[in-house]
């Protein structure tokens, strides 16, 4: 950011003070990831968004669980090969030809469900949909990581600008207080006037201290967002925001795109399909099962009922299950209704969020123009005050510098709020890209319109 006050003595003083207070910011506590670069840029901070983080690890763990459940569902009709081993001691009857007491058996079994009338298919469909749902939620988690880093990064830059402003004000009030103390010693002013200025100075000193604490707080939060607690960045570069002047598409277009592309909404739609599949699976609970079985055995004694090899085709037809199937269907239907309600609520929330952000961007456009105009006025007023000061004409140079710094900070705040609003709109569309966090939406809507015309 272009700081016109960089050459002023007070600006140099606050730069030195800032360097002093931030020297102790980067504290290490045990084993840490790779240290943050100095200075830290927004692009570098965003590039760390996909590094291991509890939120991402939770999302990955849920995907792995869903993958395991999918493998388990698909293996429902796989071959089941197992060995039965029996060691037995028997007392044979008198008429038995074999009067030995050993009756050991070793059986090799191969079982397979040939057809279960929809059980395995429904379970597999439900598990696959659930896996897709968790993958979409991972996309949302990655986007929220980027938004959090951007927010924390901007907070740090604004905290620094706020500190500059109150540091300059305190310096101005201290100079005024020092002059009044000299006049008070010469009996030129009263105790009341001196105490009044001292109260003003103490207020500015308190605000400067508060702003300094805010610097540390925002850096700690940024370090947490970057998954580096304790590694507080010292130098944070104000980011360039080239795309925040883009045209704002119609809100109806954005709402339609968000309902189509939002990862949370798409995830709930996958969950809804999974719920439908689970209902069908529950209904198949009283369907027949056709299974095949092969068995080869080795025995320690001879019996007529023992076979060296056996092949069976078995059909199981449930006749009565104590309403367990009906209860399972009712349970899955209730979960289906719950998921459908969650989807409806999410769609409404997305529509409202798009509208809120659309209105925010529209309002911020006017605010940015107002604050830019204020900054230009304060810059010109500062130049005039400096010129009068150099001509040894009494001027309010100190107050002009404070007001300019405040206007500069307010302008940056509006720019960052606008950038975040655009980024949140992109996140609602599932398109918050790491290389271009403020991707223009106008091109997106035009592309969608051309696709609709082609269809």
C-alpha positions in Angstrom: 0.0 0.0 0.0 1.3 3.5 -0.9 1.9 5.3 2.4 2.5 9.0 1.7 3.5 9.5 5.3 6.5 7.1 5.2 8.9 10.0 5.0 7.5 11.9 8.0 9.5 11.8 11.2 6.5 10.5 13.2 6.0 7.7 10.7 9.6 6.7 11.0 9.2 6.7 14.8 6.2 4.4 14.7 8.0 2.1 12.3 10.8 1.7 14.8 8.3 1.2 17.6 6.4 -1.4 15.6 9.7 -3.3 14.9 10.4 -3.3 18.6 7.0 -4.6 19.7 6.9 -7.3 17.1 10.4 -8.6 17.7 9.1 -11.0 20.4 6.1 -12.1 18.4 7.6 -15.2 16.7 7.8 -17.6 19.6 8.5 -21.3 19.1 7.0 -23.9 21.3 8.4 -27.4 20.7 8.3 -28.9 17.2 6.8 -26.6 14.6 6.1 -26.9 10.9 8.2 -25.0 8.4 8.6 -21.4 9.6 6.6 -18.7 8.0 8.4 -16.6 5.4 9.4 -13.1 6.2 7.7 -11.0 5.0 4.5 -12.9 4.7 2.2 -12.4 1.7 -1.4 -13.3 1.2 -0.5 -15.6 -1.7 1.9 -17.5 0.5 -0.6 -17.7 3.3 -3.3 -19.1 1.0 -0.8 -21.6 -0.4 -0.6 -23.1 3.2 -4.4 -23.7 3.3 -4.1 -27.4 2.3 -1.4 -28.2 4.7 -2.4 -30.7 7.6 -4.9 -29.0 9.8 -7.5 -30.5 12.2 -10.4 -29.4 10.1 -8.9 -31.0 7.0 -7.9 -34.1 8.9 -11.4 -34.6 10.2 -12.7 -34.3 6.6 -10.2 -36.8 5.3 -10.9 -39.3 8.2 -14.6 -39.2 7.3 -13.8 -39.9 3.7 -11.7 -42.9 4.7 -14.5 -44.2 6.9 -16.9 -43.8 3.9 -14.5 -45.6 1.6 -14.2 -48.5 4.1 -18.0 -48.7 4.3 -18.3 -48.7 0.6 -15.8 -51.6 0.4 -17.8 -53.4 3.0 -21.1 -52.9 1.2 -19.7 -54.1 -2.1 -18.4 -57.2 -0.5 -21.8 -58.3 0.8 -22.1 -60.9 -2.0 -18.4 -61.8 -2.3 -17.0 -65.3 -1.7 -16.8 -66.3 1.9 -14.0 -68.9 2.3 -13.4 -70.4 5.7 -12.3 -73.5 7.5 -14.1 -75.3 10.3 -12.0 -77.5 12.6 -13.5 -79.7 15.2 -11.7 -81.8 17.9 -14.2 -84.2 19.5 -14.2 -87.2 21.9 -17.2 -89.5 21.6 -18.5 -92.6 23.3 -19.9 -94.6 20.3 -22.9 -97.0 20.8 -22.3 -100.7 21.0 -23.7 -101.3 17.5 -21.2 -98.8 15.9 -18.6 -100.5 13.7 -16.0 -97.9 14.7 -15.5 -98.0 18.5 -12.8 -95.4 18.5 -13.3 -92.2 20.6 -11.9 -89.7 18.2 -14.3 -87.8 16.0 -12.1 -85.0 14.5 -13.2 -83.0 11.4 -11.6 -80.5 9.1 -14.0 -78.8 6.7 -13.2 -76.3 3.9 -16.2 -74.1 3.1 -16.8 -71.8 0.1 -20.1 -69.7 0.5 -21.5 -67.1 -1.9 -24.6 -65.2 -2.0 -25.8 -65.5 -5.6 -28.8 -63.1 -5.4 -30.2 -61.2 -2.5 -32.9 -59.2 -4.4 -31.5 -55.7 -3.9 -29.8 -55.8 -0.5 -26.2 -55.5 -1.7 -27.0 -53.1 -4.5 -28.9 -50.8 -2.2 -26.1 -50.9 0.4 -23.5 -50.2 -2.2 -25.5 -47.3 -3.7 -26.0 -45.7 -0.3 -22.3 -46.1 0.6 -21.1 -44.6 -2.7 -23.5 -41.6 -2.3 -22.2 -41.1 1.2 -18.6 -41.1 0.0 -19.4 -38.5 -2.6 -21.1 -36.4 0.0 -18.0 -36.4 2.3 -15.8 -35.5 -0.7 -18.0 -32.5 -1.4 -17.8 -31.5 2.3 -14.0 -31.7 2.0 -14.3 -29.1 -0.8 -16.3 -26.9 1.5 -13.7 -27.4 4.3 -10.9 -26.4 2.0 -12.8 -23.3 1.0 -13.6 -22.3 4.6 -9.9 -22.7 5.4 -9.1 -20.1 2.7 -11.8 -17.7 3.9 -10.5 -18.0 7.5 -6.9 -17.3 6.4 -8.0 -14.3 4.3 -10.0 -12.9 7.2 -7.2 -13.3 9.7 -4.6 -11.9 7.3 -6.7 -8.8 6.6 -7.2 -8.4 10.4 -3.5 -8.2 10.9 -3.0 -5.6 8.2 -5.9 -3.5 9.6 -4.5 -3.8 13.2 -1.1 -2.5 12.0 -2.8 0.5 10.3 -4.8 1.1 13.5 -1.6 1.1 15.5 0.0 3.6 13.1 -3.0 5.9 13.6 -3.0 5.9 17.4 0.7 6.0 17.7 0.8 9.2 15.6 -2.0 10.6 17.7 -0.2 9.8 20.9 3.0 11.4 19.6 1.1 14.6 18.7 -0.6 14.8 22.1 2.7 14.2 23.8 4.3 17.1 22.0 1.4 19.3 22.9 1.6 18.2 26.6 5.3 18.8 26.7 4.8 22.4 25.5 2.1 23.0 28.0 4.3 21.7 30.8 7.0 24.3 29.8 4.4 27.0 29.8 3.0 25.8 33.2 6.5 26.1 34.7 6.5 29.7 33.5 3.1 30.3 35.1 1.6 31.0 31.7 -1.3 28.5 32.0 -3.3 27.1 34.9 -3.3 23.7 36.4 -6.7 23.0 34.8 -5.4 23.5 31.3 -2.4 21.3 31.9 -4.5 18.5 33.5 -6.9 18.7 30.5 -4.2 18.1 28.0 -2.7 15.3 30.2 -6.1 13.6 30.2 -6.2 13.8 26.4 -2.7 12.4 26.2 -3.5 9.5 28.6 -6.6 8.7 26.5 -4.5 8.5 23.3 -1.9 6.5 25.2 -4.5 3.9 26.2 -5.9 3.7 22.7 -2.3 3.1 21.4 -1.8 0.3 23.9 -5.1 -1.2 23.0 -4.1 -1.1 19.3 -0.8 -2.7 20.1 -2.5 -5.6 21.9 -4.8 -5.9 18.9 -1.7 -6.4 16.7 -0.6 -9.4 18.9 -4.1 -10.8 19.0 -4.6 -10.8 15.3 -1.2 -12.3 14.6 -1.9 -15.1 17.1 -5.2 -15.8 15.3 -3.5 -15.8 11.9 -0.9 -18.2 13.2 -3.7 -20.5 14.4 -5.4 -20.3 11.0 -2.1 -21.2 9.3 -1.8 -24.2 11.7 1.3 -22.7 13.3 0.3 -21.7 16.8 3.1 -19.7 18.4 4.7 -18.7 15.1 3.4 -15.1 15.0 4.4 -13.4 11.8 6.3 -10.1 12.2 6.0 -8.6 8.8 2.7 -8.9 6.9 2.5 -7.4 3.5 -0.7 -5.5 2.6 -2.1 -7.5 -0.3 -2.9 -6.2 -3.8 -6.6 -6.6 -4.7 -6.9 -6.3 -8.5 -10.4 -7.8 -9.1 -12.7 -6.1 -6.6 -13.9 -3.6 -9.2 -15.7 -6.2 -11.2 -19.3 -5.9 -12.3 -21.9 -7.4 -10.0 -24.1 -10.0 -11.8 -27.8 -10.2 -11.2 -28.7 -11.7 -7.9 -31.0 -14.3 -9.5 -28.2 -15.6 -11.6 -25.9 -16.0 -8.6 -28.6 -17.7 -6.6 -29.3 -20.2 -9.4 -25.6 -20.9 -9.7 -25.2 -21.3 -6.0 -28.1 -23.8 -5.7 -26.5 -25.8 -8.5 -22.9 -25.7 -7.4 -22.7 -25.1 -3.7 -20.8 -28.0 -2.2 -22.9 -28.2 1.0 -26.1 -28.3 -1.0 -24.6 -30.9 -3.4 -23.4 -32.9 -0.4 -26.9 -33.0 1.1 -28.4 -34.0 -2.3 -25.9 -37.0 -2.3 -27.0 -37.8 1.3 -30.6 -37.7 0.1 -29.9 -40.2 -2.6 -28.1 -42.3 0.0 -31.1 -42.2 2.2 -33.4 -43.3 -0.7 -31.0 -46.3 -1.3 -31.1 -47.2 2.4 -34.9 -47.2 2.4 -34.8 -49.6 -0.6 -32.3 -51.7 1.3 -34.5 -51.9 4.3 -37.5 -52.9 2.2 -35.4 -55.8 0.8 -35.0 -57.2 4.3 -37.8 -59.7 3.8 -36.8 -60.7 0.3 -35.5 -64.2 -0.4 -31.8 -65.0 -0.6 -30.2 -67.4 -3.1 -26.8 -68.7 -2.0 -24.4 -71.5 -3.0 -22.0 -73.5 -0.9 -19.1 -75.8 -1.6 -17.6 -78.0 1.2 -14.8 -80.4 1.3 -14.0 -82.4 4.4 -11.5 -84.7 6.1 -12.6 -86.9 9.0 -10.9 -89.1 11.6 -13.7 -91.7 11.6 -16.1 -93.0 9.1 -19.8 -92.0 9.2 -22.5 -92.3 6.6 -23.4 -88.7 7.1 -19.9 -87.5 6.3 -19.2 -86.4 2.7 -15.8 -85.8 1.2 -17.3 -83.1 -1.0 -20.7 -81.3 -1.0 -22.2 -78.7 -3.3 -25.5 -76.9 -2.3 -27.8 -74.3 -3.7 -29.8 -72.8 -0.9 -32.9 -70.5 -1.1 -33.9 -68.7 2.1 -37.5 -67.3 2.1 -38.3 -65.2 5.2 -41.8 -65.9 6.5 -42.0 -63.8 9.6 -39.4 -61.5 11.2 -41.3 -59.9 14.0 -41.8 -56.6 12.2 -38.1 -56.0 12.1 -38.2 -55.1 8.4 -41.1 -52.7 8.9 -39.2 -51.1 11.8 -36.1 -50.7 9.6 -38.1 -49.2 6.8 -39.7 -46.7 9.1 -36.3 -45.8 10.6 -34.7 -45.1 7.2 -37.8 -43.2 6.0 -37.5 -40.9 9.1 -33.9 -40.3 8.3 -34.9 -39.6 4.7 -37.4 -37.0 5.7 -34.8 -35.4 8.0 -32.2 -35.2 5.2 -34.8 -33.7 2.8 -35.6 -31.1 5.4 -31.9 -30.3 5.9 -31.5 -29.9 2.1 -34.5 -27.5 2.0 -33.0 -25.5 4.8 -29.6 -25.4 3.2 -31.0 -24.2 -0.1 -32.9 -21.4 1.6 -29.8 -20.5 3.6 -27.7 -20.4 0.4 -30.2 -18.2 -1.3 -30.3 -15.8 1.6 -26.5 -15.8 1.9 -26.1 -14.9 -1.8 -28.6 -12.1 -1.4 -26.9 -10.8 1.7 -23.5 -10.8 0.0 -24.9 -9.3 -3.1 -26.3 -6.4 -1.1 -23.1 -6.1 0.9 -21.0 -5.8 -2.3 -23.4 -3.2 -3.7 -23.3 -1.2 -0.5 -19.5 -1.5 -0.1 -19.1 0.0 -3.6 -20.6 3.3 -2.4 -18.6 3.1 0.9 -15.4 2.5 -0.9 -16.0 5.5 -3.2 -16.8 7.7 -0.1 -13.7 6.6 1.8 -11.5 7.0 -1.3 -12.8 10.5 -1.6 -12.1 11.1 2.0 -8.6 9.8 1.7 -7.9 12.1 -1.3 -9.2 15.0 0.7 -7.0 14.2 3.7 -4.0 13.7 1.5 -4.4 17.1 -0.1 -5.2 18.7 3.3 -2.0 17.1 4.7 0.1 18.5 1.8 -1.3 22.0 2.6 -0.6 21.6 6.3 3.0 20.5 5.6 3.5 23.5 3.2 2.3 25.9 5.9 4.5 24.3 8.5 7.5 24.6 6.3 6.7 28.3 5.8 6.7 28.6 9.6 3.0 29.5 9.5 1.0 28.0 12.3 -0.7 24.8 11.0 -2.3 21.6 12.3 0.3 19.3 10.8 0.1 16.7 13.5 -3.7 16.4 13.4 -3.6 16.3 9.6 -1.2 13.3 9.7 -3.5 11.5 12.1 -6.6 12.1 10.0 -4.8 11.0 6.9 -3.6 7.7 8.5 -7.2 7.1 9.7 -8.6 7.7 6.2 -6.0 5.4 4.8 -7.0 2.7 7.3 -10.7 3.1 6.5 -10.0 2.8 2.8 -8.1 -0.4 3.3 -10.9 -1.8 5.5 -13.5 -1.2 2.8 -11.3 -2.8 0.2 -10.8 -5.9 2.3 -14.5 -6.2 3.2 -15.2 -6.1 -0.5 -12.6 -8.7 -1.3 -13.9 -11.0 1.4 -17.5 -10.6 0.1 -16.4 -11.6 -3.4 -14.5 -14.5 -2.0 -17.5 -15.7 0.0 -19.6 -15.5 -3.2 -17.1 -17.7 -5.0 -17.1 -20.1 -2.0 -20.9 -20.4 -2.2 -20.4 -21.4 -5.9 -17.7 -23.9 -4.9 -15.1 -22.0 -6.9 -12.8 -20.3 -4.4 -9.5 -21.1 -6.1 -6.2 -20.9 -4.4 -4.5 -19.1 -7.3 -7.3 -16.6 -7.8 -9.3 -16.1 -4.5 -11.3 -13.2 -6.0 -12.3 -14.9 -9.3 -14.6 -12.6 -11.4 -18.2 -13.9 -11.4 -19.2 -12.0 -14.5 -17.4 -14.4 -16.8 -19.0 -17.3 -14.9 -22.5 -16.1 -15.4 -21.9 -15.3 -19.1 -20.5 -18.8 -19.6 -23.6 -20.3 -17.9 -25.9 -18.2 -20.1 -24.1 -19.4 -23.3 -24.4 -23.0 -22.2 -28.2 -22.5 -21.7 -28.6 -21.0 -25.1 -26.6 -23.8 -26.7 -28.9 -26.4 -25.0 
